[in-house]
Amino acid sequence: MSKAEQRAQMINGTGFIAALDQSGGSTPKALALYGVESSDYSSDEEMFGEIQKMRARIILADDFTKDKVIGAILFERTLGEEIEGRKVADYLWSVEGIVPFLKIDKGLEEQANGVQVMKPIPGLAETLAKADGVFGTKERSVIHEANADGIAAVVAQQFDVAREVTDAGMVPIVEPEVNIHSQTKAEAEEILKAEILKNLDQLAEGQEVMLKLTIPTKANLYDALADHPRVLRVVALSGGYSTEQACDLLGQNGKMIASFSRALTEGLSKQQSDAEFNAALGGNIDKIYKASV
């Protein structure tokens, strides 16, 4: 695996990053949307088995190629799974030419100061050390209100984790999501931008991050972040918007590309034939690609 090739793809690649990192908390909801009810599995093992089949079906689909999908974010458990006899991360890069990332956060603390910071991430050094073939990580917090102290705490924690990831030779995707339903979304985004810029300026030479942000209320608000020398790329999360809405809003932001999860899988169902599934997924990939370029 060439880190230099993967880095070049992240900087210059045309397309988007697929978020295939549904975790224990979000898997039941993702499966229900996919037509797999909780009564269809009787244990966590079976539940994760179902989501892995869904992920494999997406990765093996005709339109899921590096021409439009330049990277993919995986759940930690997925690293141990295989597609066509290869570990998933190895399959993505060696066969598909798609750069693999790993979701490392362990969920969110209760809301305080209008935000939810990440729970502690025990054993992070060990997780990073054994993440074979993975280029980078992703870690998510959530901002609900334009609370300056809360937002500063979220960003400081994100960058503390980011430094640990860069020290391990990987590139972190810093994800301080702003809730799309927040009454103070636009104000929160202005505060967030300032805090991120402050923290970016404190990174050392050679420390690089990517940013995964909610599509801003004010178009192109994050251009200065995209232009920062410590930032490889700014990607957008769909945040609960429909595929259509997310793509429309993303299209107004020239320096962001997509990293959608729910919007990527919208309209997919276990019950579809492969032809129906591939057509639905291909339509989503096409829309998200066009919005990203």
HELIX and SHEET records of a PDB file:
HELIX    1   1 LYS A    3  ASN A   12  1                                  10    
HELIX    2   2 THR A   27  LEU A   33  1                                   7    
HELIX    3   3 SER A   38  ASP A   40  5                                   3    
HELIX    4   4 ASP A   44  ILE A   59  1                                  16    
HELIX    5   5 GLU A   76  GLY A   80  5                                   5    
HELIX    6   6 VAL A   88  ASP A   90  1                                   3    
HELIX    7   7 TYR A   91  GLU A   96  3                                   6    
HELIX    8   8 LEU A  124  ALA A  129  1                                   6    
HELIX    9   9 ALA A  148  ASP A  167  1                                  20    
HELIX   10  10 LYS A  185  ASP A  201  1                                  17    
HELIX   11  11 ASP A  223  ALA A  226  1                                   4    
HELIX   12  12 THR A  243  LEU A  250  1                                   8    
HELIX   13  13 ARG A  262  THR A  265  1                                   4    
HELIX   14  14 ASP A  274  SER A  292  1                                  19    
SHEET    1   A 5 PHE A  16  LEU A  20  0                                        
SHEET    2   A 5 VAL A  69  LEU A  74  1                                        
SHEET    3   A 5 VAL A  99  LYS A 103  1                                        
SHEET    4   A 5 GLY A 136  ILE A 143  1                                        
SHEET    5   A 5 VAL A 115  GLN A 116 -1                                        
SHEET    1   B 8 PHE A  16  LEU A  20  0                                        
SHEET    2   B 8 VAL A  69  LEU A  74  1                                        
SHEET    3   B 8 VAL A  99  LYS A 103  1                                        
SHEET    4   B 8 GLY A 136  ILE A 143  1                                        
SHEET    5   B 8 VAL A 171  VAL A 178  1                                        
SHEET    6   B 8 VAL A 209  THR A 214  1                                        
SHEET    7   B 8 VAL A 231  LEU A 237  1                                        
SHEET    8   B 8 MET A 256  ALA A 258  1                                        
SHEET    1   C 2 GLU A  82  ILE A  83  0                                        
SHEET    2   C 2 ARG A  86  LYS A  87 -1                                        
END                                                                             
